[in-house]
Amino acid sequence: MEKAYLITHNTNLEKDFSNFDRLYIWDQYCEHNLFYFLDNEIFINRIIVLNKKITITTPIISEKWIIKFFIFLNNFLEKTKNTNMDLEIVVNEQWIFFKLYNEYNNIKIVWGNFLSGQNKDPYLKNFIDKNEHKYISIDSNYYTNLFISKNIDRIELYNVFQWIEMENNIEINLYFPFVIYSINRYCITALINQNKKYLEIVENCIWCKDIEKNDFDMELNIWEKNIKQYFRWNKQFYQNDKLIVYKNVKRIIYNYDLIIENISK
């Protein structure tokens, strides 16, 4: 089983990563936060020096940031061309996917969460029809054939309470222990930081760059006390410490640093 570590702005880069095969540079849910990392040359150089396999996760992204992403990617490939860098990119929308597929044959593409239709609501376990929510949208002959034709052999999922059932034998990268199940482009933390008193899409943001070790947080235990939930940045997520054992899971992505309390792990 391959082990990967998800780097957030909470992560101490002096941490010992020797137990991990791969490092993830996120953010697959916010283009501003993604470029908090990609625009930081010191950070990128530090990642290269660690000599690990690298995965970059990409979000649903605007045209402006797509252009900027491929400028970064070309520079990154040039910088690492004389290394043994193993780079893959997680895609969550079709524009980046098709550009990578058509123009970057040497980069492995991973099918992201936004393209998989996984039911992640933590309260599904209480539904009468909870078993119906074990299925995901890509488990069909159409997607099986699509993945084969496009050389896609990995998808990314979350370690949800009700798990999933799949006939497609594709390999799975699994996020653990936190499950992100709701996001919002009306990023509340950014709007609060900008002193906005109304909701609007955040087009320009330096929130994650300025944030210190004291994330704006609202722990949510509204309906059930035994489901520990968090609201951080533009994300709502919960913790599931019971790691599912499933034959198709080939990689665990440890996302401890979504919250400050877990930085030491």
C-alpha positions in Angstrom: 0.0 0.0 0.0 1.5 3.3 -1.1 1.4 6.1 1.5 1.1 9.8 0.6 1.0 13.0 2.7 -1.2 16.0 1.8 0.6 19.3 2.4 -1.4 22.2 3.5 -0.2 25.6 4.7 -0.3 24.1 8.2 2.4 21.5 7.3 5.8 21.8 8.8 8.1 21.1 5.8 10.9 20.1 8.3 8.8 17.1 9.1 10.2 13.7 8.6 8.5 12.4 5.4 10.6 9.2 5.1 7.6 7.0 5.8 5.7 8.4 2.8 6.2 7.5 -0.8 4.5 10.6 -2.2 3.7 14.2 -1.4 0.5 15.9 -2.4 0.4 19.6 -3.2 -3.2 20.7 -2.9 -5.7 22.5 -3.3 -8.3 20.7 -5.4 -11.1 22.9 -3.9 -9.7 26.5 -4.3 -7.6 27.9 -7.0 -6.4 30.7 -4.8 -5.1 28.3 -2.2 -3.5 26.1 -4.9 -1.4 29.1 -6.0 -0.4 29.9 -2.5 1.9 26.9 -3.0 2.6 27.1 -6.7 3.7 30.8 -6.6 6.1 30.2 -3.7 9.5 29.4 -5.3 11.0 28.6 -1.9 8.3 26.0 -1.2 8.6 24.4 -4.6 12.4 24.2 -4.3 12.0 22.6 -0.9 9.6 20.0 -2.3 12.0 19.2 -5.1 14.9 18.7 -2.6 12.8 16.2 -0.6 13.1 13.9 -3.6 9.7 12.4 -3.3 7.1 11.5 -5.9 4.8 14.5 -6.4 1.1 14.8 -7.0 -0.5 18.2 -7.8 -4.2 18.4 -7.2 -6.1 20.9 -9.4 -9.5 22.4 -8.7 -12.4 23.5 -10.8 -10.6 26.5 -12.2 -11.2 29.7 -14.0 -9.6 30.5 -17.3 -7.1 33.0 -15.8 -5.8 30.4 -13.4 -5.7 27.7 -16.0 -3.3 29.8 -18.1 -1.2 30.5 -15.1 -1.2 26.8 -14.1 0.3 25.7 -17.4 2.9 28.4 -17.1 3.8 27.0 -13.7 3.8 23.4 -15.0 6.2 24.2 -17.9 8.6 25.9 -15.5 8.3 23.0 -13.0 9.1 20.4 -15.7 12.0 22.4 -16.9 13.4 22.7 -13.4 13.1 19.0 -12.7 14.0 17.6 -16.2 17.4 16.3 -14.9 15.9 14.6 -11.9 13.9 11.4 -11.4 10.8 13.4 -10.5 7.6 11.2 -10.7 4.9 13.8 -11.3 1.1 13.1 -11.6 -1.8 15.5 -11.6 -5.3 15.1 -10.2 -7.9 16.6 -12.5 -11.3 17.8 -11.4 -12.6 19.3 -14.6 -12.3 18.6 -18.3 -10.3 21.6 -19.5 -7.1 20.7 -17.6 -7.7 17.0 -18.3 -7.8 17.3 -22.1 -4.9 19.7 -22.3 -2.8 17.4 -20.2 -3.9 14.4 -22.2 -3.2 16.0 -25.5 0.0 17.9 -24.8 1.7 16.2 -21.8 2.0 12.5 -22.5 4.7 12.0 -19.9 2.4 13.1 -17.0 0.2 10.6 -15.3 -3.5 11.8 -14.9 -5.6 10.9 -11.9 -9.4 11.2 -12.0 -10.4 13.5 -9.2 -13.3 13.6 -6.7 -15.4 16.2 -8.5 -15.6 13.8 -11.5 -16.6 10.8 -9.5 -19.9 11.7 -7.9 -19.3 10.0 -4.6 -22.0 10.6 -1.9 -20.1 12.0 1.1 -22.9 13.3 3.4 -22.0 12.1 6.9 -25.7 11.6 7.8 -26.4 9.1 5.0 -25.8 6.3 7.5 -29.2 7.3 9.1 -31.1 7.1 5.8 -33.6 4.3 5.1 -32.1 4.0 1.6 -28.5 4.4 2.8 -27.4 1.4 0.7 -28.4 3.2 -2.5 -25.8 5.8 -1.7 -22.9 3.3 -1.9 -22.7 3.7 -5.7 -20.7 6.3 -7.5 -21.5 7.9 -10.9 -18.5 6.6 -12.7 -19.2 2.9 -12.1 -20.5 2.1 -15.5 -19.4 0.6 -18.8 -19.1 4.0 -20.3 -16.5 5.2 -17.8 -14.7 1.9 -17.8 -14.2 2.2 -21.6 -13.4 5.9 -21.2 -10.7 5.2 -18.7 -9.2 2.5 -20.8 -9.1 4.7 -23.9 -7.5 7.6 -22.0 -5.1 5.6 -20.0 -6.7 6.4 -16.7 -6.1 3.8 -14.0 -6.6 5.7 -10.8 -9.5 7.6 -9.2 -9.6 9.5 -5.9 -12.3 8.9 -3.3 -12.9 9.7 0.4 -13.2 7.3 3.3 -16.9 7.8 3.8 -19.0 6.2 6.5 -21.2 4.1 4.2 -18.3 3.3 1.8 -19.0 2.4 -1.8 -19.7 -0.6 -4.0 -18.0 -0.8 -7.5 -18.0 -3.2 -10.3 -15.3 -1.2 -12.1 -11.9 -2.6 -11.1 -10.1 0.7 -11.3 -7.5 1.4 -8.5 -8.4 3.9 -5.8 -6.5 6.6 -3.9 -8.2 7.2 -0.6 -8.1 10.3 1.6 -7.9 9.7 5.3 -9.0 10.5 8.0 -10.9 13.7 6.9 -13.8 13.7 4.4 -14.4 17.0 2.6 -18.1 16.9 1.6 -19.1 20.5 1.1 -17.3 23.5 -0.4 -18.4 27.0 -1.4 -17.0 29.6 -3.7 -18.6 32.1 -1.4 -15.6 31.4 0.9 -16.8 32.5 4.3 -13.3 32.7 5.9 -12.1 34.9 3.0 -15.1 37.2 3.2 -14.7 37.6 6.9 -11.1 38.4 6.4 -12.1 41.1 3.8 -14.7 42.5 6.2 -17.5 41.7 3.7 -21.0 41.7 5.1 -22.6 39.9 2.1 -22.0 36.8 0.1 -20.0 37.0 -3.2 -17.7 34.8 -5.1 -14.2 35.4 -4.0 -12.3 36.4 -7.1 -9.1 37.7 -5.4 -7.8 36.3 -2.1 -4.7 36.4 0.0 -6.4 34.7 3.0 -4.4 31.5 3.0 -1.2 33.4 2.6 -1.9 35.6 5.6 -3.4 32.9 7.8 -1.3 31.9 10.9 -1.6 28.9 13.2 -5.1 29.9 14.3 -7.5 29.0 11.5 -10.9 30.4 11.6 -12.9 27.4 12.7 -16.4 26.4 13.6 -16.6 22.9 14.9 -20.0 21.6 13.9 -21.8 19.0 16.1 -25.3 20.1 15.3 -27.3 16.9 14.7 -25.2 14.2 16.1 -22.5 14.5 18.7 -20.6 11.5 17.5 -19.9 13.0 14.1 -17.0 15.5 14.5 -17.2 18.2 11.8 -15.2 21.2 10.9 -15.6 24.3 8.8 -12.2 25.6 7.6 -11.5 27.9 4.7 -14.2 27.2 2.1 -14.6 23.6 3.2 -16.9 21.6 5.5 -15.5 18.2 6.5 -15.8 15.5 9.1 -13.5 12.9 10.6 -13.8 9.2 10.0 -11.0 7.3 11.8 -12.2 3.9 10.7 -10.1 3.2 7.6 -12.0 1.0 5.1 -10.2 -2.1 3.8 -11.0 -2.6 0.2 -9.0 -4.5 -2.5 -8.9 -1.6 -5.0 -7.4 0.9 -2.5 -3.8 1.2 -3.6 -2.8 4.5 -1.9 -3.8 6.2 1.3 -3.5 10.0 1.3 -3.1 11.2 4.9 -4.7 14.6 5.2 -4.0 15.2 8.9 -3.0 18.9 8.4 -6.5 20.1 7.5 -6.7 21.0 11.2 -4.0 22.4 13.4 -4.4 19.9 16.1 -3.0 17.1 13.9 0.2 18.9 12.7 2.4 16.7 15.0 1.2 13.5 13.3 
